[in-house]
Amino acid sequence: MSAVPVHACAVCHKGEGDTVSLMQCSRCKTRYYCGKSMSPFPSLKSSHLAFKGSTCQQADWPTHKGSCNKPSAKWHDKHRKCQDGSNHEGRLELITWSSQKEGTGWGCCFEEESDDLRRKFETEFNSDEEKMHEYWPQGFRWTCCGTSADMDWGCDHHGTGSRPCTCDFCRFVGIGSSSRYADVPTYCVIRSGKPLPDSIYNDASASRMGLQLRRGPDPRSFNRGLASLALSMRTTMGLEM
């Protein structure tokens, strides 16, 4: 699979390296758009725009204007704490793109319902992301780990956070195998951790698209006691190792 782009257009999701030029919203610096079309914005002040002319930026403005360059952009700070004691260090980002794998559209809901959800956000919530999050948290993702905002058990950053990653693969799954019998493997924990398997790292879910996420492992995370316990649980449950 090709490398995941560092940034991607918030609408069409084309990224750096896809023969498009990406530019930031000049006010908040948090939203990226491609520059594939050059048509004017007659209804918007130019100070609201990173540049004049992106049809993707024009299409996204009703969604983005509620959070653009507002002090309330830090509303998500109160949601950073996870159940395992870790903290998300990125930001909550509203998912405005589609995922073919999941069959989802704007807001990470079913494609056929996405227009209604967007209309609700723009009219009933007046493009207020905090209100939208209260109503539909699964429509957001944490940019530090690509985790959906409705899942708060931990931040699986795999080494980019200020504190050790608490995921299974960083904590314990450095696994070797040894056995007298080829058909009866015996697993043992190795103090090294293990990178994410391809099936997880290359996941094309909406919450991970367009992010440059680490594969791990985080060398700070190993814990022998938790390693043995989690290894036993994953083996019992038949989870990938």
C-alpha positions as CSV (number, residue, x, y, z in Angstrom):
1,M,0.0,0.0,0.0
2,S,1.3,3.5,-0.8
3,A,2.3,5.8,2.0
4,V,-0.5,7.7,3.6
5,P,-0.3,11.4,2.9
6,V,0.6,13.8,5.7
7,H,-2.4,16.0,4.7
8,A,-5.4,15.6,2.5
9,C,-8.2,17.7,1.1
10,A,-11.1,17.8,3.6
11,V,-13.6,17.1,0.9
12,C,-12.3,15.0,-2.0
13,H,-9.5,13.5,0.2
14,K,-6.8,13.8,-2.4
15,G,-3.4,14.1,-0.7
16,E,0.1,15.3,-1.2
17,G,1.6,13.3,-3.9
18,D,-1.7,12.9,-5.8
19,T,-0.6,15.6,-8.3
20,V,-2.6,18.3,-6.5
21,S,-1.5,21.3,-4.6
22,L,-2.9,21.5,-1.0
23,M,-3.4,24.8,0.8
24,Q,-4.5,25.6,4.3
25,C,-7.4,27.7,5.5
26,S,-5.6,31.0,6.2
27,R,-7.6,31.7,9.3
28,C,-7.4,28.5,11.4
29,K,-4.6,26.6,9.7
30,T,-6.4,23.3,10.5
31,R,-8.2,22.5,7.3
32,Y,-6.6,21.6,3.9
33,Y,-8.1,21.8,0.4
34,C,-6.9,21.0,-3.0
35,G,-6.4,23.7,-5.6
36,K,-7.8,21.9,-8.6
37,S,-10.3,24.6,-9.6
38,M,-10.1,28.3,-9.8
39,S,-13.6,29.9,-9.5
40,P,-14.4,32.9,-7.3
41,F,-16.3,33.0,-4.0
42,P,-18.7,35.9,-4.5
43,S,-20.5,35.4,-1.2
44,L,-17.4,35.1,1.1
45,K,-14.9,37.6,2.2
46,S,-11.4,36.7,0.9
47,S,-10.0,36.9,4.4
48,H,-12.0,33.7,5.3
49,L,-10.1,31.8,2.6
50,A,-6.7,30.3,2.2
51,F,-6.9,31.2,-1.5
52,K,-9.7,32.0,-3.9
53,G,-10.9,29.2,-6.2
54,S,-11.1,25.7,-4.6
55,T,-14.5,24.2,-5.3
56,C,-13.8,21.8,-2.4
57,Q,-13.2,24.7,-0.1
58,Q,-16.3,26.4,-1.3
59,A,-18.3,23.2,-0.7
60,D,-16.9,22.8,2.8
61,W,-17.4,26.4,4.0
62,P,-20.9,25.8,5.5
63,T,-19.4,23.0,7.5
64,H,-16.2,24.6,8.5
65,K,-17.3,28.2,9.2
66,G,-18.7,27.3,12.7
67,S,-15.2,26.3,14.0
68,C,-12.9,28.4,11.8
69,N,-10.6,30.5,14.0
70,K,-12.9,30.6,17.0
71,P,-11.6,30.4,20.6
72,S,-14.1,27.5,21.1
73,A,-11.9,25.4,18.8
74,K,-10.5,23.9,22.0
75,W,-13.9,22.6,23.1
76,H,-12.6,19.1,22.7
77,D,-10.0,19.4,25.5
78,K,-12.5,18.0,28.0
79,H,-12.8,14.8,25.9
80,R,-9.1,14.0,25.9
81,K,-9.0,11.6,28.8
82,C,-9.3,7.9,28.0
83,Q,-10.4,5.0,30.1
84,D,-6.9,3.6,30.3
85,G,-5.5,6.8,31.8
86,S,-3.9,8.0,28.5
87,N,-4.8,11.3,26.8
88,H,-5.4,12.3,23.2
89,E,-2.9,14.9,22.2
90,G,-4.3,15.7,18.8
91,R,-7.6,17.4,18.0
92,L,-11.1,16.2,17.2
93,E,-11.7,16.5,13.5
94,L,-15.1,16.3,11.9
95,I,-15.2,13.5,9.2
96,T,-16.4,15.1,6.0
97,W,-15.2,12.5,3.5
98,S,-16.5,9.1,2.3
99,S,-15.2,5.6,3.0
100,Q,-15.9,3.0,0.3
101,K,-14.8,0.3,2.7
102,E,-17.4,1.2,5.3
103,G,-20.0,2.6,2.9
104,T,-20.1,5.9,4.9
105,G,-20.3,9.5,3.8
106,W,-20.2,12.9,5.5
107,G,-20.2,12.5,9.2
108,C,-19.2,8.9,9.0
109,C,-22.9,7.8,8.7
110,F,-24.5,5.7,6.0
111,E,-23.9,7.3,2.6
112,E,-27.7,7.6,2.0
113,E,-28.2,9.5,5.3
114,S,-25.1,11.8,5.0
115,D,-26.9,14.7,3.3
116,D,-29.6,14.8,6.1
117,L,-26.9,14.7,8.8
118,R,-24.9,17.5,7.2
119,R,-28.1,19.6,6.8
120,K,-28.8,19.1,10.5
121,F,-25.3,20.2,11.4
122,E,-25.5,23.4,9.3
123,T,-29.0,24.4,10.1
124,E,-30.1,23.0,13.5
125,F,-26.6,23.2,15.1
126,N,-25.5,26.3,13.1
127,S,-22.2,24.5,12.2
128,D,-21.3,24.2,15.9
129,E,-18.9,21.2,16.1
130,E,-19.3,20.9,19.9
131,K,-23.1,20.5,19.6
132,M,-22.6,18.1,16.7
133,H,-20.2,16.0,18.8
134,E,-22.7,15.8,21.6
135,Y,-25.3,14.5,19.1
136,W,-23.0,12.3,16.8
137,P,-19.6,11.6,18.3
138,Q,-18.8,8.9,15.8
139,G,-18.7,11.6,13.2
140,F,-15.4,12.8,14.6
141,R,-11.9,11.3,14.9
142,W,-8.8,12.0,16.9
143,T,-6.0,13.1,14.6
144,C,-3.3,11.7,17.0
145,C,-4.3,8.1,16.5
146,G,-7.1,7.9,14.0
147,T,-9.5,6.6,16.6
148,S,-13.3,7.4,16.3
149,A,-14.4,9.9,18.9
150,D,-17.1,7.5,20.3
151,M,-14.3,5.1,21.4
152,D,-12.5,6.4,24.5
153,W,-10.6,3.4,25.8
154,G,-7.2,4.7,24.8
155,C,-5.0,6.7,22.4
156,D,-3.1,4.2,20.2
157,H,-0.4,6.6,19.0
158,H,2.3,4.0,18.8
159,G,5.1,6.3,19.9
160,T,4.2,9.9,18.9
161,G,2.6,10.9,22.2
162,S,4.4,12.4,25.3
163,R,3.5,9.3,27.3
164,P,4.0,5.6,26.3
165,C,1.4,4.1,24.1
166,T,-1.0,1.7,25.9
167,C,-2.0,-0.5,22.9
168,D,-1.4,-4.3,23.0
169,F,1.2,-4.2,20.2
170,C,3.4,-1.6,21.8
171,R,3.1,-3.0,25.3
172,F,3.7,-6.6,24.8
173,V,3.4,-8.2,21.5
174,G,7.0,-8.8,20.8
175,I,6.4,-12.5,20.1
176,G,8.7,-15.4,19.2
177,S,7.8,-19.0,18.9
178,S,9.7,-22.1,19.8
179,S,8.6,-25.7,20.2
180,R,9.9,-29.3,19.9
181,Y,7.0,-30.0,17.7
182,A,6.4,-28.0,14.5
183,D,2.6,-28.3,14.7
184,V,2.5,-27.2,18.4
185,P,3.9,-23.7,18.6
186,T,4.9,-22.2,22.0
187,Y,4.8,-18.4,22.2
188,C,7.1,-16.4,24.3
189,V,7.2,-12.6,25.0
190,I,10.2,-10.7,23.7
191,R,11.1,-7.3,25.1
192,S,10.8,-5.4,21.9
193,G,7.2,-4.8,21.0
194,K,5.8,-5.4,17.5
195,P,4.7,-3.1,14.6
196,L,1.1,-3.1,13.7
197,P,0.0,-5.9,11.4
198,D,-0.8,-5.0,7.8
199,S,-4.5,-5.6,8.3
200,I,-4.6,-2.9,11.0
201,Y,-2.1,-0.4,9.7
202,N,-3.5,-0.4,6.2
203,D,-7.1,-0.2,7.4
204,A,-9.0,2.2,5.1
205,S,-11.7,3.2,7.6
206,A,-12.8,6.8,7.5
207,S,-11.3,7.6,10.9
208,R,-7.8,6.8,9.6
209,M,-7.9,8.2,6.1
210,G,-5.4,10.9,5.3
211,L,-3.4,10.6,8.5
212,Q,0.3,9.8,8.7
213,L,0.2,7.4,11.6
214,R,3.1,5.5,13.2
215,R,3.3,1.8,12.9
216,G,5.1,1.3,16.2
217,P,6.2,-0.2,18.4
218,D,6.7,2.5,21.1
219,P,9.9,1.3,22.9
220,R,8.7,3.0,26.2
221,S,5.6,0.8,26.5
222,F,6.8,-2.7,27.3
223,N,5.4,-4.1,30.6
224,R,6.2,-7.8,31.3
225,G,3.2,-8.4,33.6
226,L,0.7,-6.8,31.2
227,A,2.5,-8.5,28.3
228,S,1.8,-12.0,29.6
229,L,-1.8,-11.2,30.6
230,A,-2.7,-9.6,27.3
231,L,-0.9,-12.3,25.2
232,S,-3.0,-15.0,27.0
233,M,-6.2,-13.0,26.4
234,R,-5.5,-12.4,22.7
235,T,-4.6,-16.1,22.2
236,T,-7.8,-17.2,23.9
237,M,-9.9,-14.8,21.9
238,G,-8.2,-15.6,18.6
239,L,-7.1,-12.0,18.0
240,E,-4.4,-11.2,15.5
241,M,-0.9,-11.1,16.9
